[in-house]
Amino acid sequence: MKNYSLLPVKLVLYALLVLLISINVNAQKLPALQKESLYAPANIKIDGKATEWDNKFQAYNAANSIFYTLSNDDKNLYLVVFTSENEALSKIIYGGITLTVTDAANK
């Protein structure tokens, strides 16, 4: 089982929450769960902007008002998150986001 560092995930999450101001996404057209795997772009930068993904997310969690994309490359796992809702942002700031990765073969 590979041991992925969550540091890039945390950096992307906090940078997006602070720096990402606007996005053109229609939540009604996105599924609640990301259905397809997505390989991370080669030009990825941990800079708080979702430009590598063209500011388009793969899923929308309506219960928490969060847009997100989960992707990977050969070495890292990336979680890109966006919300414009004050309540959701407060929940994230004070409670954080937990990402649990399990090995499906060991179930």
C-alpha positions as CSV (number, residue, x, y, z in Angstrom):
1,M,0.0,0.0,0.0
2,K,1.4,3.4,-1.0
3,N,1.9,6.0,1.7
4,Y,0.6,9.3,0.3
5,S,1.6,12.5,2.0
6,L,-1.4,14.6,3.0
7,L,0.7,17.8,3.0
8,P,-0.2,18.7,-0.6
9,V,-3.9,18.1,0.2
10,K,-3.8,20.4,3.2
11,L,-1.9,23.1,1.3
12,V,-4.4,23.0,-1.6
13,L,-7.3,23.1,0.8
14,Y,-6.2,26.1,2.8
15,A,-4.9,28.0,-0.1
16,L,-8.2,27.5,-2.0
17,L,-10.2,28.7,0.9
18,V,-8.2,31.8,1.3
19,L,-7.4,32.8,-2.3
20,L,-10.1,31.5,-4.6
21,I,-12.7,34.2,-5.0
22,S,-15.0,33.3,-7.8
23,I,-15.9,30.3,-9.9
24,N,-18.3,29.6,-12.7
25,V,-19.8,26.3,-11.7
26,N,-23.4,25.0,-11.9
27,A,-24.0,22.8,-8.9
28,Q,-27.1,21.2,-10.3
29,K,-25.1,19.6,-13.1
30,L,-22.5,18.0,-10.8
31,P,-23.0,14.6,-9.1
32,A,-22.9,14.3,-5.3
33,L,-20.0,11.9,-5.6
34,Q,-17.1,12.0,-8.0
35,K,-17.7,9.1,-10.4
36,E,-14.6,9.1,-12.5
37,S,-10.9,9.0,-11.5
38,L,-8.9,12.0,-12.6
39,Y,-5.2,12.2,-13.2
40,A,-3.7,15.4,-11.9
41,P,-2.5,17.9,-14.5
42,A,1.2,17.9,-15.2
43,N,1.5,21.6,-14.5
44,I,0.0,21.4,-11.0
45,K,1.0,24.2,-8.5
46,I,0.0,24.4,-4.9
47,D,-1.0,28.1,-5.1
48,G,-4.6,28.3,-4.0
49,K,-6.0,28.5,-7.5
50,A,-7.9,25.8,-9.4
51,T,-6.6,27.0,-12.8
52,E,-5.0,23.6,-13.5
53,W,-8.5,22.1,-13.4
54,D,-9.9,25.1,-15.4
55,N,-11.9,26.0,-12.2
56,K,-14.2,23.1,-12.9
57,F,-14.9,20.5,-10.1
58,Q,-16.0,16.9,-10.4
59,A,-18.6,16.8,-7.7
60,Y,-20.8,19.0,-5.4
61,N,-21.7,18.0,-1.8
62,A,-25.0,19.8,-1.3
63,A,-25.2,18.9,2.4
64,N,-22.0,20.9,3.1
65,S,-22.1,23.3,0.1
66,I,-18.7,22.1,-1.2
67,F,-17.4,21.7,-4.7
68,Y,-14.5,19.2,-4.9
69,T,-12.2,17.2,-7.1
70,L,-10.0,14.3,-6.0
71,S,-7.1,13.4,-8.3
72,N,-3.7,11.9,-8.2
73,D,-0.4,11.6,-10.1
74,D,2.3,8.9,-9.7
75,K,3.3,10.1,-6.2
76,N,0.6,12.3,-4.7
77,L,-3.1,12.5,-4.0
78,Y,-4.8,15.9,-4.4
79,L,-8.0,17.2,-2.9
80,V,-9.2,20.5,-4.3
81,V,-12.1,22.0,-2.4
82,F,-14.1,25.2,-2.9
83,T,-17.1,26.8,-1.1
84,S,-18.5,30.3,-1.2
85,E,-20.9,29.7,1.7
86,N,-20.0,31.3,4.9
87,E,-21.4,28.5,7.1
88,A,-19.5,25.9,5.1
89,L,-16.3,27.9,5.3
90,S,-16.7,28.3,9.1
91,K,-17.2,24.6,9.5
92,I,-14.0,23.9,7.5
93,I,-12.0,26.5,9.3
94,Y,-13.0,25.4,12.8
95,G,-13.5,21.7,12.2
96,G,-11.3,20.9,9.2
97,I,-11.9,18.3,6.5
98,T,-11.1,14.7,7.0
99,L,-10.1,12.5,4.0
100,T,-9.9,8.8,4.7
101,V,-8.1,6.6,2.2
102,T,-8.5,2.8,2.6
103,D,-7.2,-0.1,0.6
104,A,-10.2,-1.8,-1.0
105,A,-8.3,-5.1,-1.3
106,N,-8.0,-5.3,2.5
107,K,-11.7,-5.0,3.3
